[in-house]
Amino acid sequence: MEYFKIKNFEKYQHYKNRRPPWIKLYNDLLDDYEYCQLPDASKSHLAAIMLLASRYDNKIPYDEKWIAEKISAKSEINISLLGGFVIKIAGKDTKASKTLAERKQSAPLEREKEKEKEKIKKKHVNFSNDFEVFWKYYPRKEDKDESYLCYKEVLRIQDIGPDVLITASKNYNAANKESEQRYIKFAHTFLSKGAYKDWIKPKKAKYTPKTYEPNFKTVSKEQRSKNLDKVKKMTEKAGG
């Protein structure tokens, strides 16, 4: 029987004993690039599997049907999509564990991300010239360090040039000149969740129909008199 476990589960586990009433889930998971690339269903499955791990001492049977039944999943479970968050273990030999999905960016990317995070913590980040151009146009100037990390990851993983992201930043800025800051995405969210893809080409301006303004003409006294006469004649005929 094969099993798998949640990577770095001790980070989420508060109690040492099995079946704890709750586990910790950090909101910085929303800024994790690999998590953001998961399908929505897999994001929900991951959270439920973390809860399941707390019940089984972080040793879960590698059985997708069994897991679906345990977490009451309505959609199909695909453990292979969770490669960056789970580790496969063969039977009792937990030391012989290996990562489930051996993607190109898995191990090297994790190490590189950790190095980048350390740089950010030390506040010794040297921003590239192309990122500075991107940042110049971006309409919300918050979390620059974190945004730079996401910017570099997008360029590397999506294999695109800086000009693509700079163009998206310009177009997004042009469309939000009148918007309040609270309605504008953070740059790291704009990048990590792929929103930039919608702004590579400028959006067409919304069609605003012209307001109809009726042109009322003043009725002359003579015309009013004629209208009254017509009304009187119509009334007399109706009465007769």
C-alpha positions in Angstrom: 0.0 0.0 0.0 1.4 3.4 -1.0 0.8 6.5 1.1 1.6 10.2 0.8 1.9 13.1 3.2 1.5 16.9 3.2 4.8 18.6 2.7 5.9 20.6 5.8 2.7 19.6 7.6 4.2 20.6 11.0 3.7 24.2 9.8 -0.1 23.6 9.8 -0.3 21.3 12.8 -0.9 22.9 16.2 -1.5 19.8 18.3 0.9 16.9 18.7 -1.8 14.3 19.1 -4.0 12.9 16.3 -7.4 14.2 15.4 -6.9 17.9 16.5 -10.0 20.1 16.5 -8.3 22.5 14.0 -5.2 23.1 12.0 -3.4 26.3 11.0 -3.8 27.6 7.4 -1.7 30.7 6.6 -3.1 33.4 4.3 0.2 33.8 2.5 -0.8 30.6 0.7 -2.8 33.0 -1.6 0.5 34.5 -2.7 2.1 31.1 -3.5 2.5 31.0 -7.2 2.2 27.2 -7.5 -1.0 27.3 -5.4 -2.4 30.0 -7.6 -1.9 27.9 -10.7 -4.0 25.0 -9.3 -7.5 24.5 -10.7 -10.2 25.8 -8.2 -11.3 22.3 -7.4 -7.8 21.2 -6.5 -7.4 24.2 -4.2 -10.5 23.0 -2.3 -9.2 19.4 -2.3 -5.8 20.5 -0.9 -7.4 22.2 2.1 -9.6 19.2 2.8 -6.7 16.8 2.4 -4.8 18.8 5.0 -7.6 18.3 7.4 -7.5 14.6 6.5 -3.8 14.5 7.2 -4.4 15.7 10.7 -6.6 12.7 11.3 -4.2 10.1 9.9 -0.9 11.4 11.4 0.0 12.8 8.0 0.1 9.4 6.4 -2.7 9.2 3.8 -3.5 6.2 1.6 -2.7 6.9 -2.0 -6.2 6.1 -3.1 -8.1 8.9 -4.8 -11.5 7.2 -4.5 -11.0 6.6 -0.8 -10.0 10.3 -0.3 -13.0 11.5 -2.3 -15.3 9.5 0.0 -13.6 10.8 3.1 -13.7 14.5 2.2 -17.1 14.2 0.4 -15.7 15.5 -2.9 -18.2 16.1 -5.7 -15.5 16.5 -8.3 -12.7 14.0 -9.3 -9.6 14.0 -7.0 -6.2 14.3 -8.8 -3.3 13.9 -6.4 -0.8 14.4 -9.1 -1.8 18.1 -9.5 -0.8 18.7 -5.9 2.8 17.8 -6.6 4.3 20.8 -4.9 2.4 20.2 -1.7 2.5 16.5 -1.2 5.2 13.8 -0.9 4.8 10.2 -1.8 5.9 7.6 0.8 6.3 3.9 0.1 4.7 1.8 2.9 6.6 2.2 6.1 9.7 3.5 4.5 9.1 7.2 5.1 12.8 7.9 4.6 12.6 6.8 1.0 10.1 9.5 0.2 10.0 11.4 -3.1 8.0 14.2 -4.6 4.9 13.0 -6.5 5.1 15.3 -9.5 8.6 15.8 -10.8 8.1 19.0 -12.7 10.9 20.9 -14.3 10.6 23.7 -11.8 9.8 21.7 -8.7 13.1 21.3 -6.7 15.1 24.1 -8.4 12.2 26.5 -8.2 11.6 25.9 -4.6 15.2 26.6 -3.8 15.2 29.7 -5.9 12.0 30.9 -4.3 13.5 30.5 -0.8 16.6 32.4 -1.9 14.4 35.2 -3.2 12.4 35.4 -0.1 15.5 35.6 2.0 16.7 38.6 -0.1 13.3 40.3 0.4 13.5 39.7 4.2 17.0 41.3 4.2 15.7 44.3 2.2 18.6 44.1 -0.2 16.7 43.6 -3.4 18.0 45.1 -6.6 15.1 45.6 -9.0 15.8 45.0 -12.7 15.4 47.9 -15.1 12.5 46.3 -16.9 10.6 45.7 -13.6 11.1 49.4 -12.7 9.4 50.3 -16.0 6.6 47.8 -15.2 6.2 49.4 -11.7 6.3 52.9 -13.1 3.1 52.3 -15.0 1.3 50.0 -12.5 -1.5 51.9 -10.9 -1.1 50.5 -7.3 2.2 51.1 -5.6 2.1 48.6 -2.8 4.2 45.4 -1.8 6.9 46.1 -4.4 9.3 43.4 -3.1 6.7 40.7 -3.3 5.5 41.9 -6.7 9.1 41.7 -8.0 9.3 38.1 -6.9 6.1 37.2 -8.7 7.2 39.3 -11.8 10.4 37.2 -12.1 8.5 33.9 -11.6 6.0 34.8 -14.3 8.8 35.6 -16.8 10.6 32.4 -16.0 7.7 30.0 -15.9 5.5 31.5 -18.7 8.6 32.0 -20.9 7.5 35.5 -21.9 9.5 38.8 -22.4 9.3 41.8 -20.0 7.6 43.8 -22.8 4.5 41.7 -22.4 4.1 42.5 -18.7 5.0 46.1 -19.3 2.3 46.4 -21.9 -0.2 44.8 -19.6 0.8 47.2 -16.9 0.3 50.2 -19.2 -3.1 49.0 -20.4 -4.3 48.2 -16.9 -3.2 51.7 -15.7 -5.0 53.4 -18.6 -8.2 51.6 -17.7 -8.0 52.5 -14.0 -7.1 56.2 -14.1 -10.4 57.1 -12.4 -10.6 54.0 -10.2 -10.2 54.0 -6.4 -7.2 52.2 -5.1 -9.2 49.6 -3.2 -10.7 48.4 -6.5 -7.3 48.0 -8.2 -5.5 44.6 -7.8 -2.2 44.4 -6.0 0.6 43.9 -8.5 1.6 40.5 -7.1 -2.0 39.3 -7.5 -2.2 40.8 -11.0 0.8 38.7 -11.9 0.5 35.5 -9.9 -3.1 34.9 -10.8 -2.6 35.5 -14.5 -4.8 38.6 -14.6 -2.1 40.3 -16.8 -3.2 38.0 -19.7 -6.4 40.0 -20.0 -4.5 43.3 -20.4 -1.9 42.4 -23.0 -4.1 44.1 -25.5 -5.9 47.3 -24.6 -9.6 47.0 -23.7 -12.1 48.7 -26.0 -13.9 51.6 -24.4 -17.4 50.7 -23.3 -20.2 52.2 -25.6 -22.1 54.9 -23.9 -25.4 55.8 -25.6 -26.2 59.4 -26.0 -28.8 60.8 -23.7 -32.0 61.8 -25.4 -32.9 65.4 -24.9 -36.4 66.2 -26.2 -36.8 69.5 -27.9 -40.0 71.0 -26.6 -41.3 74.0 -28.6 -43.4 76.7 -26.9 -47.1 76.6 -28.1 -48.4 79.9 -29.3 -51.5 81.5 -27.9 -53.2 81.1 -31.3 -52.5 77.4 -31.4 -53.7 77.0 -27.9 -57.0 78.7 -28.8 -57.4 76.3 -31.8 -56.7 73.3 -29.6 -59.4 74.5 -27.1 -61.9 74.9 -29.8 -61.3 71.4 -31.0 -61.8 70.0 -27.5 -65.1 71.9 -27.1 -66.5 70.6 -30.4 -65.5 67.0 -29.5 -67.2 67.5 -26.1 -70.4 68.8 -27.7 -70.5 65.9 -30.1 -70.0 63.4 -27.4 -72.7 65.1 -25.3 -75.2 65.4 -28.2 
